[in-house]
Amino acid sequence: MLKRKFSWVYWVIGCIGLMGCFSKPLEQTLWPQYSNAYYKLTQKWLREKKLYFGLDESVIVDCLFKSQEWRQGFIQQWVKTYGLSSQEKIEFARHIMDESKGYVEFFVAISSTREELTKLKLPYSLWAIFLEQKQQKKIYPLDIRELEWAYPKVHKFFPFVQEWQKFYLIRFPYVSNFKNLVFTGPEGKIVFSW
């Protein structure tokens, strides 16, 4: 019996030892999506906030600021995924970068134990959503659209999402600097800063 226990210990130690023989670190072997450059870039521009009401009710909002840097990474990921030609890449990149000149845009993934808290729409929603500038000036969104991509596509380009979340694009008029993105309403206030 004691010999059998030690054989398991040796087996586990052997497996761990063999992991050192792999050409990739253990993290890359077990969780490859967490070690790629696009995932790390996305994490840099992602903010997550949780708001709790009582013991078992909450809302979780993941918000990605689609910065110039993030858009460059997105373009590369799209080109790699869809195998775009050089000409297609140039046109796609121009389209994505031109969008950023006219708008400030965010990708939002939201989930809640209460369905009504996940619905974002203009002009009426449980949430007032606005950009806050340093002079306390508020800028309201031009557009809030639910993203209607299939989940595998959403997850490829926004690798932090979960299948049970709702996905939105929120677009504001272009401002060169803003202090915060604010979600506020009857259930509380969520403030994102970059």
C-alpha positions as CSV (number, residue, x, y, z in Angstrom):
1,M,0.0,0.0,0.0
2,L,2.8,2.4,1.0
3,K,4.7,1.5,-2.2
4,R,1.6,2.3,-4.3
5,K,1.4,5.8,-2.7
6,F,5.0,6.5,-3.5
7,S,4.6,5.3,-7.1
8,W,2.0,8.0,-7.6
9,V,4.3,10.6,-6.1
10,Y,7.1,9.5,-8.5
11,W,4.7,9.6,-11.4
12,V,3.6,13.2,-10.6
13,I,7.2,14.3,-10.1
14,G,8.1,12.6,-13.3
15,C,5.4,14.4,-15.2
16,I,6.4,17.8,-13.7
17,G,10.0,17.0,-14.6
18,L,9.0,16.2,-18.2
19,M,7.3,19.6,-18.5
20,G,10.7,21.1,-18.3
21,C,11.7,19.2,-21.4
22,F,9.1,20.9,-23.6
23,S,10.2,23.7,-25.8
24,K,7.4,25.9,-24.5
25,P,7.0,27.0,-20.9
26,L,4.2,25.2,-18.9
27,E,1.9,28.3,-19.1
28,Q,2.1,28.3,-22.9
29,T,1.5,24.5,-23.1
30,L,-1.6,24.5,-20.8
31,W,-3.1,27.9,-21.7
32,P,-1.8,29.1,-25.1
33,Q,-4.4,31.8,-25.6
34,Y,-3.1,33.7,-22.5
35,S,0.4,34.0,-23.8
36,N,-0.1,35.4,-27.2
37,A,0.6,39.1,-28.0
38,Y,-3.0,39.9,-29.0
39,Y,-4.4,38.6,-25.8
40,K,-1.9,40.7,-23.8
41,L,-2.7,43.8,-25.8
42,T,-6.4,43.2,-25.3
43,Q,-5.8,42.9,-21.5
44,K,-3.9,46.2,-21.5
45,W,-7.0,48.1,-22.8
46,L,-9.6,46.0,-20.9
47,R,-11.3,47.1,-17.7
48,E,-13.7,44.9,-15.6
49,K,-16.0,46.2,-12.9
50,K,-18.5,44.3,-10.7
51,L,-21.4,45.8,-8.9
52,Y,-23.2,43.7,-6.2
53,F,-26.7,44.1,-4.8
54,G,-27.2,41.9,-1.8
55,L,-25.6,38.5,-1.6
56,D,-26.6,36.8,-4.9
57,E,-27.3,39.6,-7.4
58,S,-24.6,41.3,-9.4
59,V,-23.7,42.9,-12.7
60,I,-20.3,42.4,-14.3
61,V,-19.2,44.7,-17.1
62,D,-16.1,44.2,-19.2
63,C,-15.2,47.2,-21.2
64,L,-12.5,47.5,-23.9
65,F,-11.4,50.9,-25.1
66,K,-10.7,50.5,-28.8
67,S,-7.5,52.6,-28.8
68,Q,-5.2,53.2,-31.8
69,E,-2.8,50.6,-30.4
70,W,-5.5,48.0,-29.9
71,R,-6.9,48.7,-33.4
72,Q,-3.5,47.9,-34.9
73,G,-3.5,44.6,-33.0
74,F,-7.1,43.9,-34.1
75,I,-6.1,44.5,-37.7
76,Q,-3.3,42.0,-37.5
77,Q,-5.5,39.4,-35.8
78,W,-8.2,39.9,-38.5
79,V,-5.7,39.6,-41.3
80,K,-4.2,36.4,-39.8
81,T,-7.6,34.9,-39.1
82,Y,-9.1,35.6,-42.5
83,G,-6.0,35.3,-44.6
84,L,-6.4,38.7,-46.3
85,S,-4.3,39.6,-49.3
86,S,-2.0,42.7,-49.2
87,Q,-4.6,44.9,-50.9
88,E,-7.4,43.6,-48.7
89,K,-5.3,44.3,-45.6
90,I,-4.6,47.9,-46.7
91,E,-8.3,48.6,-47.3
92,F,-9.4,46.9,-44.1
93,A,-6.7,48.8,-42.1
94,R,-7.7,52.1,-43.6
95,H,-11.4,51.4,-42.7
96,I,-10.6,50.5,-39.1
97,M,-8.2,53.4,-38.5
98,D,-10.5,55.9,-40.2
99,E,-13.3,54.9,-37.8
100,S,-11.0,55.9,-34.9
101,K,-10.6,59.4,-36.2
102,G,-14.3,60.2,-36.1
103,Y,-15.3,58.3,-33.0
104,V,-14.3,57.0,-29.5
105,E,-15.5,53.5,-29.4
106,F,-15.8,50.8,-26.7
107,F,-16.6,47.1,-26.8
108,V,-18.7,46.1,-23.8
109,A,-19.5,42.6,-22.5
110,I,-22.1,42.6,-19.8
111,S,-23.7,39.9,-17.7
112,S,-26.0,40.0,-14.7
113,T,-28.2,37.8,-12.5
114,R,-31.0,40.2,-13.6
115,E,-31.7,40.2,-17.4
116,E,-32.9,43.9,-17.5
117,L,-29.5,45.1,-16.3
118,T,-27.8,43.7,-19.4
119,K,-29.9,45.6,-21.9
120,L,-28.2,48.7,-23.3
121,K,-30.0,50.9,-25.7
122,L,-30.6,54.5,-26.7
123,P,-32.5,56.6,-25.7
124,Y,-33.8,54.5,-22.8
125,S,-32.0,52.1,-20.6
126,L,-31.6,51.4,-16.9
127,W,-28.1,52.8,-17.4
128,A,-27.1,56.4,-18.3
129,I,-23.8,56.0,-20.2
130,F,-21.4,58.9,-20.8
131,L,-17.8,59.9,-21.2
132,E,-16.7,62.3,-18.5
133,Q,-14.1,64.9,-19.4
134,K,-11.7,66.6,-16.9
135,Q,-13.9,69.7,-16.7
136,Q,-16.8,67.5,-15.6
137,K,-18.4,67.8,-19.1
138,K,-20.5,64.8,-20.1
139,I,-20.5,63.4,-23.6
140,Y,-23.3,61.0,-24.4
141,P,-23.1,58.1,-27.0
142,L,-24.1,58.6,-30.6
143,D,-24.9,54.9,-30.9
144,I,-25.2,51.7,-28.9
145,R,-25.4,48.5,-31.0
146,E,-25.7,44.9,-29.9
147,L,-22.9,42.9,-31.6
148,E,-24.5,40.1,-33.6
149,W,-21.5,38.0,-34.4
150,A,-21.5,34.3,-33.6
151,Y,-19.8,33.5,-30.3
152,P,-16.6,31.9,-31.8
153,K,-16.0,35.0,-33.8
154,V,-16.5,37.3,-30.8
155,H,-14.2,35.2,-28.7
156,K,-11.5,35.2,-31.3
157,F,-11.3,39.0,-31.4
158,F,-12.3,39.7,-27.8
159,P,-10.7,36.7,-26.0
160,F,-11.9,37.7,-22.5
161,V,-15.6,37.2,-23.2
162,Q,-17.9,34.4,-22.0
163,E,-20.8,32.9,-23.9
164,W,-23.5,34.0,-21.4
165,Q,-22.6,37.7,-21.8
166,K,-24.3,40.3,-24.1
167,F,-22.0,42.2,-26.4
168,Y,-22.3,45.8,-27.4
169,L,-20.4,48.5,-29.3
170,I,-20.8,52.0,-27.8
171,R,-19.7,54.9,-30.0
172,F,-19.2,58.5,-28.9
173,P,-18.2,61.6,-30.9
174,Y,-14.5,61.9,-31.1
175,V,-12.8,63.7,-28.2
176,S,-9.0,63.8,-27.9
177,N,-9.0,63.2,-24.1
178,F,-11.6,61.9,-21.7
179,K,-11.3,61.1,-18.0
180,N,-13.8,58.2,-17.5
181,L,-16.5,56.1,-19.1
182,V,-19.4,56.1,-16.7
183,F,-22.4,53.7,-16.3
184,T,-24.8,55.0,-13.7
185,G,-28.4,54.2,-12.8
186,P,-30.8,53.0,-10.1
187,E,-28.6,50.1,-9.2
188,G,-25.4,52.1,-8.8
189,K,-22.5,53.6,-10.6
190,I,-19.6,52.0,-12.5
191,V,-16.6,54.1,-13.6
192,F,-13.9,53.0,-16.0
193,S,-10.6,54.8,-16.4
194,W,-7.8,54.3,-18.8
